[in-house]
């Protein structure tokens, strides 16, 4: 995926000045740091305990690192609690995927597997709110107007993450999960994320965080 990074400055140049302003980006970053530090101090024992349990459960490292594409197309390694057995396969995960362990399924439903991403926030790889970082390959599919998504830090949550919080169920119901993800879910996520960047506001970030922490029950 070196191709993405090599051409990215040229690809993003038409979008300079669109989205959050420099001062807004600073406020967003300070907010991330101000929230991530106390949360990490509070939740570090939980992170270590779940990582230890995941190690026993999967027979591999309790922490799972995977390359994702971040701001300006720079690759980074997202940190999560391991929920799957270390078996090679597709990057598309469906509900009932045999690679997911019983403990891993509970961790995914409770979102505890996402907690180590607080380290990514502190490191500046991610923000609390933003477009979800994709694995290498998907950024290549973005057209010129869509690449504005890569001008901001990816997020732990955001509008697309909230809309597709039951993504694994949708994929499990699809006849061809990989094709459904590529042709239906991914384009809709791109649309939502592009709108997020173009109409960013700190108030909207707070709303997305609130909806993540206190999700509305499904009817």
C-alpha positions, -999 to 999 in steps of 0.1 A, spaced: 0 0 0 30 23 -5 12 37 -35 -14 53 -13 11 72 8 34 81 -22 7 100 -41 -14 112 -11 -1 148 -9 -11 154 -45 -45 137 -40 -53 157 -9 -42 191 -22 -76 201 -36 -91 195 -2 -68 218 18 -89 241 39 -120 219 37 -133 203 69 -121 213 104 -99 245 105 -64 244 121 -79 258 153 -107 233 153 -82 205 147 -63 217 178 -94 217 199 -103 182 187 -68 169 195 -67 185 230 -101 170 237 -89 136 226 -59 138 249 -79 152 278 -103 123 276 -79 95 266 -55 100 295 -80 96 324 -99 68 306 -67 49 300 -56 53 337 -91 41 347 -94 13 323 -59 -1 320 -66 -29 345 -96 -39 324 -75 -38 292 -48 -60 308 -72 -85 323 -92 -89 290 -59 -93 271 -48 -120 295 -81 -138 291 -80 -135 253 -45 -150 253 -57 -180 272 -88 -183 250 -71 -180 216 -36 -194 223 -20 -163 208 -12 -128 220 -41 -112 238 -35 -80 218 -43 -80 180 -25 -55 158 -36 -49 123 -24 -24 97 -50 3 88 -48 34 67 -48 67 87 -46 104 82 -30 114 49 -28 78 39 -2 69 64 -4 33 76 -5 25 113 -13 -5 134 -46 -4 153 -46 -22 187 -75 -43 198 -81 -73 221 -79 -105 201 -113 -121 196 -104 -146 169 -83 -177 165 -52 -168 145 -63 -183 112 -57 -167 78 -88 -156 60 -110 -128 47 -110 -94 64 -148 -94 63 -163 -108 96 -199 -120 98 -220 -129 128 -213 -165 138 -179 -164 121 -162 -197 132 -130 -179 138 -145 -159 167 -142 -176 201 -170 -176 226 -152 -151 248 -143 -131 217 -180 -129 207 -188 -114 241 -159 -90 239 -171 -78 204 -207 -74 216 -196 -54 247 -170 -34 226 -144 -42 252 -121 -54 224 -120 -17 212 -105 -3 245 -68 -6 235 -74 19 208 -70 45 235 -33 40 229 -38 48 193 -56 80 203 -27 90 226 -2 83 199 -21 105 175 -30 78 151 -67 81 158 -93 104 173 -123 94 194 -147 105 166 -140 102 129 -141 78 99 -134 43 108 -99 33 95 -100 8 67 -75 -20 60 -51 -14 31 -68 -17 -3 -100 1 4 -84 36 3 -74 28 -33 -111 26 -42 -117 62 -31 -123 87 -59 -110 123 -59 -139 137 -39 -140 109 -14 -103 112 -5 -112 142 18 -119 114 43 -82 108 46 -76 145 56 -86 138 92 -76 112 119 -97 81 118 -120 75 148 -130 49 173 -166 59 166 -185 81 142 -217 83 120 -208 52 99 -198 32 129 -230 40 147 -252 32 116 -234 -1 111 -230 -12 146 -248 -44 136 -227 -49 105 -218 -85 113 -255 -94 113 -261 -77 79 -231 -95 64 -242 -128 78 -276 -123 61 -260 -115 27 -256 -141 0 -221 -129 -7 -208 -110 23 -176 -97 6 -195 -84 -24 -222 -69 -2 -196 -51 19 -178 -39 -12 -208 -27 -32 -233 -16 -5 -218 -10 29 -185 5 20 -199 31 -4 -225 41 22 -198 44 48 -178 66 25 -208 89 19 -214 92 57 -177 98 64 -174 124 37 -204 143 51 -188 141 85 -156 157 74 -172 184 52 -197 194 80 -176 188 111 -185 204 144 -174 198 179 -210 195 190 -216 167 165 -186 149 179 -201 151 214 -234 137 201 -216 108 184 -198 100 216 -230 102 236 -248 79 212 -219 54 214 -218 54 252 -256 53 255 -269 36 223 -306 36 216 -322 2 220 -333 -14 188 -370 -15 182 
